[in-house]
Amino acid sequence: LGSTPALSGASATFESYELGFHQDLNGDGVIGPITTVIDTNGSTSLVEVGNNFYLNSVSSGSGPELKYGGPAVVAGQFGGWTPFAVVQTATGYEVALKVPGADQYSVWTVDGNGNYLGSTPALSGASATFESYELGFHQDLNGDGVIGLAVHAGATLELDATSPGSVTFISSTGTLKLDAPASFNGQISGFTGDGTLAGSDQIDLVNLTYSNAIQSSSTYSTSTGLLAVNNGASTIDLHFIGNYSQANFKFASDGHGGTVVYDPPVLSSGAKDAVSMESLFADIHEDSRGAPVVSEATHEATPALDFALVQLLAHHTNSFLA
């Protein structure tokens, strides 16, 4: 009566016959098409069945097949581009694709029947456009450890007035460039530095004119995490997550008329004490009789207990060296 054409043993058509035969006809150890759950996100799973992809409901285990231009999408149809994540939206689905081993990503918009409607161009995983999709997927799609916008070491993340979301600095020496800082209302976390402009994370407030008054005019609230950067004419508010103080924030010109915020570390109380004691010892000298003396200025600036300790140690050191 008829027959199929010649088929690969891995084809979905041939593997579907195994269900009727109740046998593993192609010897792959499975009766029927091999089913792989690629991603589960909320109520939806991205499932590969044979060489095709389905956007299945977690509760029912069924859903529309992913299609492009009418026919079902087949694994390898677009070269290395591979679907790897899905999220259901109000009008259908978004499906994330990547090229394994390369920094190339794209997001498809799909209707409720699985039909391709459009996509982003190929994007770097570190691009603000792609990272903004992570907020909708609720997943770290690019594997940088952050869901949403991230500033990578030595890199610049530039945001315009329409860029949404909070920003995380992954390592020091990254730069967040805000083209419209007054419109940015996200929270900033991971902001750090080594005490130098070159070795610290930076936030470039492009259109806030730098002036020497910024350092003294700006304020930081430890209770709200709000840094109000004030140049005497206007104020930009930045919201930080983490343990900071007023002394954490320093300011400089960005070289183009704007203002850079950067973060030198604050010495701990122990480190401050060590520095203070070191400066005291450096000020000890001998008088004409060879007795250790601490200068009057240092004496006046030193708490009585600390001064007594320094004087005692000075005498001890002098006796030991003698």
Stockholm file with secondary structure:
# STOCKHOLM 1.0

chainA/1-322         LGSTPALSGASATFESYELGFHQDLNGDGVIGPITTVIDTNGSTSLVEVGNNFYLNSVSSGSGPELKYGGPAVVAGQFGGWTPFAVVQTATGYEVALKVPGADQYSVWTVDGNGNYLGSTPALSGASATFESYELGFHQDLNGDGVIGLAVHAGATLELDATSPGSVTFISSTGTLKLDAPASFNGQISGFTGDGTLAGSDQIDLVNLTYSNAIQSSSTYSTSTGLLAVNNGASTIDLHFIGNYSQANFKFASDGHGGTVVYDPPVLSSGAKDAVSMESLFADIHEDSRGAPVVSEATHEATPALDFALVQLLAHHTNSFLA
#=GR chainA/1-322 SS CCCCCCCCTTSHHHHHHHHHHTSCTTSSSCSSSCEEEEEEETTEEEEEETTEEEEEETTTSCCCBCBSSSSBCBTTTTTTCEEEEEEECSSEEEEEEECTTSSCEEEEEEETTSBEEEECCCBCTTSHHHHHHHHHHTSCTTSSSCSSEEECTTCEEEECTTCCSCEEECSTTCEEEESSGGGCCCEEECCCCSSSSTTSCEEEETTSCCCTTHHHHCEEETTTTEEEEECSSCEEEEEEESSCCGGGCEEEECSSSCEEEECCCCCCHHHHHHHHHHHHHHTEEECTTSCEEECHHHHHHSCHHHHHHHHHHHHHHHHHHC
#=GC SS_cons         CCCCCCCCTTSHHHHHHHHHHTSCTTSSSCSSSCEEEEEEETTEEEEEETTEEEEEETTTSCCCBCBSSSSBCBTTTTTTCEEEEEEECSSEEEEEEECTTSSCEEEEEEETTSBEEEECCCBCTTSHHHHHHHHHHTSCTTSSSCSSEEECTTCEEEECTTCCSCEEECSTTCEEEESSGGGCCCEEECCCCSSSSTTSCEEEETTSCCCTTHHHHCEEETTTTEEEEECSSCEEEEEEESSCCGGGCEEEECSSSCEEEECCCCCCHHHHHHHHHHHHHHTEEECTTSCEEECHHHHHHSCHHHHHHHHHHHHHHHHHHC
//
